[in-house]
Amino acid sequence: MTTIPDKTVRNFTRVRVQLMRSDMFVALAPVMMVGKRELTTIIPTACTNGRDEQYNPDFIFQWGDKEAGFIIMHENMHKAARHLEVYEQLHRLHQRAANMACDYWINQKLLDADPQKRLIAMPLGANGKPIGLIDPKYKGWTVKQIFDDLRQQQREDKEKGEGEGEGGGEGGSEGKDEGEGDGDGGMDDHDWDGAKGMSEEDKKELKEDIDRAIREGIMAAKKAGMTGGGNALGLDELIAPQVNWVEQLKDFVRSTCKKKEVSTWRKMSRRYLANSIVMPSLQGNSIKELVVAPDASGSMFWAEDGSTRNAFQVCMSEVEGLARQLSVDKLHLIYWDGWVARHEEYTATTIGNWKQSTRPSGGGGTDPSCVPAYLKEKGIKPDAVVVLTDGEVLGWGVWSCPVLWCIKSGAKRITAPVGKTIHVM
């Protein structure tokens, strides 16, 4: 490995510190302190695993300090947005499109933050075109929206028989592992494997470090008189809730209870055997029973004005639609507090009347462990359970089936230690 000259190391430090101290980018300074930085000629351009950064000094300084600053900021925006963790699934679907979508998103943010090129400038090739990926079309788009658009472009190109295409087009084949420095207009590589190889403990710690760093940066920006804190770089939106909890609720019920019936010869149908007729039986995961268990003492159930027109009713409306769509044989609505206070049963045909027929009961303690105990006592074996609560509970219970916790805990962001948790707005 080539030894990096001290002069180059000092120059890198100078550019980096200048950015961190600037009013323009002070919001990102705490994020820039997360992880380690290394100058190395082993990699061709620049790279991050979401925590640590690597730079080839010969690459980043071939234009000037402003261009080097742009690349440094680019890597740290990957870290701030936690791209290599949040979009790992997109990377599995199509590696090249995921890489490009993240870069399009970052580069537009950086150009918007410093349009006059006072501190950073996007590197340009000999032909005067940007080295990095940029398209004004994607201004204001999310990474997922850009990814979907790139995938649509690929499908259209294949239908037209245009092959890979030029510039911002995707090109490439499914699953092909291509980095950003391969002629696609990228200026760095993304260490998805390094990010994936972190332990769960390291991932959790990194998430907490990044979240805390962004909040500290936004506060520092406001103190420096930068109106809106991290708005120029979009940092505010990175710590805002990103997930539509209603869609998560739908995904959970569909994935857990979606009706899948197929014919199989492994087991003969008993219905026809008595008549000496051999027919295949049906196997699948038809929805027999679904349990929805609202906490009758928590904020999921009661609104501040004492009404029930809040998250509970929204949840139940979504469950009602899913129950009809998936042809649930039986839906149990179980109100609980310190114990099960009321148990109501509905079918796919009667669930539509739940608002008129339900009689909420409760008001005592808050112990959801009473629900699985009740199900066991009554011999109820549901495909899944959806628990609606504020998270202020005495215990979480022992469950023998998939359980989804819809928790409305506000800023506390309580997460259940069992099952899956979604935070309700």
Order of alpha helices (4+ residues) and beta strands (2+ residues): alpha-alpha-beta-beta-beta-alpha-alpha-alpha-alpha-alpha-alpha-beta-alpha-alpha-alpha-alpha-beta-alpha-beta-beta-alpha-beta-beta-alpha-alpha-beta-beta-beta
